[in-house]
Amino acid sequence: MKSIVAIRYRDALYFTKKIIKDTNLPIYVAVGRPIVSNDHVVISFTEENGISIRGLLVPNEALILEKEKTLAKVDMPSSPYQTGQDVGIFWKDIVYFENGKVPTQPTQVYTEGQFFSQTSDAVIIKDPETITIKRGDIDNHPNKIKPTFFIVPKVLITGIELYDKKL
């Protein structure tokens, strides 16, 4: 009999509000049957004949394995870095799947905008443009909503680029 587990993880978060006060990332919980890989965990919510139908793919970096975990993998450059600086962030996203289409890796995402602030565990981008990068395709993320802020956990960030406004 396959076990059922509960995992805790952090995910990126976006807002459509003009002002945000709480920049703390919530902790999410997913319950299901685990499929473990070297770099991610798939939690299957529903299965048919032993095949995952619906669930989540969560990169290992997003998992919260200890009671308290410091999420300071990436530090934003401090010089000549400042609020309002144009920045681009490459990061891994959690993937929701259904209809038995189990993803093999996290979605690669790129968010560009103005640095707003950072916390010990996240980077906050103002007026972001976010795209998901798929094999041969680029899609807006989220599709039909224009966020005003994007909060990305530092542990999911794979690269940072600072841009100079001079053209």
Buried (B, 14 or more C-beta within 10 A) or exposed (E): EEEEEEBBBBBBBBBEEEEBEEBEBEEBEBEBBBBEEEEBBBBBBEBEEEEBBBBBBBBBBBBBEEEEBEBEEBEBEEEEEEEEBBBBBBBBBBBEBEEEEBBEEBBBBBBBBBBBBBBEBBBBBBBBBBBBBEEEEEEEBEEEEEBBBBBBBBBBBBEBEBEEEEE
